[in-house]
Amino acid sequence: MLAAKPDIVIFALPRWDGPFSSTALSLALELSKSARVFYIENPFTVKDVITDFFKPSFRKRLNALFFGIKKYNRIDSSNENFVNVTPYLTLPINFLPAGKLYNFLNRINNLLVSRSLASVIKSFEIKKFIFINSYNPFYFRDVSAYKPICSIYHCVDNISESKYIGKHGSSFEREVIIKYDLTIATSRKLFEYASGLSKAAYCLPNAADFNLFQQAPNISVEIPLETMSNKMIIGYIGSIDHRVDYNLLRDIVITYPDWFLLLVGPLSEDFNASELKLFKNVLTTGSKPLCELPSYVRLMNCGIIPFVCNKLTESIYPLKLNEYLSLGIPVVSTNFSIDLEDFSDVIKITDSQFDFVRSLQEEIDNDSEDKRFERMKKASSNTWESRVSEFWRILEEYEQFEIK
């Protein structure tokens, strides 16, 4: 373990108060237990002024976005080591095709956002720091001018298969991986990809806040519990978007009309098009903060990961997997990623829609205290605390990394 922890600057795609829990934020918060962490969040654009102006999350950042005032915030008063940094507004340019205009405006955006890093270094008198770009290669593609002791790209998804950011992000990501000192990937597929480009690549999978799920109190939840008494509840936590197999979900609610399908997370246009909201036994909660998720998972008789199997999902190591297991509930998943093999002893991995739907009943019927203990035991070895320990070990192993 490194004797003296340097400061860490993380530039991330998710914002700290975004609609769902994220790998970047979870890793940053855990790192802040042993080092100062400056979390530069993804910039808002001028377009957001129009679409999000009256949203509380936008309005509380107005001074920072327009004037650079109150851009540093501690989101938890008990954690002095974690500072959130809000950059200036940027220009909305993702709709543009690749070319001279896009490149010109992208350089302007980078100049605006880079001021945040320069300001952090000066304001907090940072001498030695590690720079982590977490899945946001549109910015900081070259940080050598700021002289970090180590630059790390955090690869958390298959960017080429992402609907929105894949348009320009794929080529930018390759550039970042090549230029940065090392890459940490959250799945085996991403590790294989990064290994072909990076000077040094490592696999650091996602994890769960095991203690939160074990110890969090039962708080009130915004669903009609009186209508759910003595009913089986099949549950999913996470964004309900293009990764989800809606035909599979429809089959579940039709096959088990007396059960409830509880979906906890932000709803996308894909969900609205699926017409699942027309079923009376489908309950949605919308976005919920991480601290509330244990209360919803506790209601579930079985947790599900109903992902489609494609190029995007094969690179995913889902956060929700260890979150389900932290409370010991049965889990049924489609066979979308080779990373699931590590959990084959405690979850049910299915290869067909029929097998998935049938397995729900079987997993609930065959549940036991012994099985719940084994699931929680598995989750207890996949915590953010253990991942951060591995993070520091990786840096020690990396030959070019030295703290002087």
Salt bridges, closest charged atoms under 4 A:
ASP7 OD2 - ARG36 NH2 2.89
ASP17 OD2 - LYS60 NZ 3.01
ASP17 OD1 - ARG61 NH2 2.75
GLU30 OE1 - LYS33 NZ 3.03
GLU41 OE2 - ARG61 NE 2.68
ASP52 OD1 - LYS55 NZ 3.08
GLU80 OE1 - ARG74 NE 3.26
GLU175 OE1 - ARG141 NE 3.49
GLU175 OE2 - LYS179 NZ 3.10
GLU222 OE1 - LYS288 NZ 3.22
ASP241 OD1 - ARG243 NE 3.08
ASP270 OD1 - LYS163 NZ 3.66
ASP339 OD1 - ARG188 NE 3.91
GLU341 OE1 - ARG188 NH1 3.55
ASP342 OD1 - ARG188 NH2 2.56
ASP345 OD1 - LYS378 NZ 3.41
ASP355 OD1 - ARG358 NH2 2.67
GLU362 OE2 - ARG358 NE 3.57
ASP367 OD2 - ARG372 NE 2.84
ASP367 OD1 - ARG375 NH1 2.80
GLU390 OE2 - ARG393 NH2 2.65
GLU397 OE1 - ARG393 NH1 2.56
